[in-house]
Amino acid sequence: MSPEITASLAEELLELAAATAREAGRMLVDKRPADGPDVVQTKSSPTDVVTQMDRAAERLIIDRIRAARPDDAFLGEEGGTHDGGSGVRWVIDPIDGTVNYLYDLPDWAVSIAAEVDGVAVAGAVEMPRRGETCTAVRGGGALLHTASGTREMRVNAGVPLAEALVATGFGYDAGRRSRQAEVLTGVLPRVRDIRRGGSCCVDLCSLAAGRVDAYYERGVQAWDIAAGALIVQEAGGRVEGLHGAPASPELTIAAGPGTFEALHELLVPLDPLRD
């Protein structure tokens, strides 16, 4: 696919992603279960809850996108995985930060990314309770949209580690949490402070907006980072694993230039991949 076609297609995909994410976000706010944490079902453990709204949001997203682009493929957190023949695949997290959503905390989001031939070219993260939407097109920058206007997003670059506010998250398995806590004890004394918001894609958008200086986490999945990673990259940041590996469930590290390298070097001897 030529660069010209890719740019044109990416803008089209972004428009669809952003509109669909906003619609799903409105539905989730309007229909949030009144009983909150008294939930219907569990995923991998009692602390990893999933509601009927998770699946309802994913169905809405797939239905809307499929109506506009019936030949595209899908990868969704709640099992909405479908093959397609167009070369475009949508990577969907209908509610990133499900526990926050259940407890009516503001840090949850709808995340939709579009890949062309395996490369993310457009992404939208809708944060309804914050009243914010973050968007990015590959090669076209990242934008923060609010009721008061739109601004370009830029990561904080060259922040010394001792002055860096670092976001992170923890897995649901008790054993993994214990080991992540051990790694955290090696990180915390070396940085300004730690923030644990409970949503990977909200953390990545906060990084892109300059609200935190770095982020790392083990266990995040493709749907958690597909849109957020593109937003960070288009805001001038790096998103990788250890030693130049791609970001993956093994480990995802994200930060601006200078800070990324320092955080990477801090994490290596702490053996963050151990389980």
Secondary structure as UniProt FT lines:
FT   HELIX           3..30
FT   TURN            34..37
FT   STRAND          41..42
FT   TURN            46..47
FT   STRAND          49..50
FT   HELIX           52..68
FT   TURN            70..71
FT   STRAND          73..76
FT   TURN            77..78
FT   STRAND          88..96
FT   HELIX           98..102
FT   TURN            103..104
FT   STRAND          109..116
FT   TURN            117..118
FT   STRAND          119..127
FT   TURN            128..131
FT   STRAND          132..137
FT   TURN            138..140
FT   STRAND          141..146
FT   TURN            147..148
FT   STRAND          149..152
FT   HELIX           161..163
FT   STRAND          165..168
FT   HELIX           174..187
FT   HELIX           188..190
FT   STRAND          193..195
FT   HELIX           200..208
FT   TURN            209..210
FT   STRAND          214..217
FT   HELIX           222..234
FT   TURN            235..236
FT   STRAND          238..240
FT   HELIX           242..244
FT   STRAND          252..255
FT   TURN            257..258
FT   HELIX           259..267
FT   HELIX           268..270
FT   TURN            272..273
//
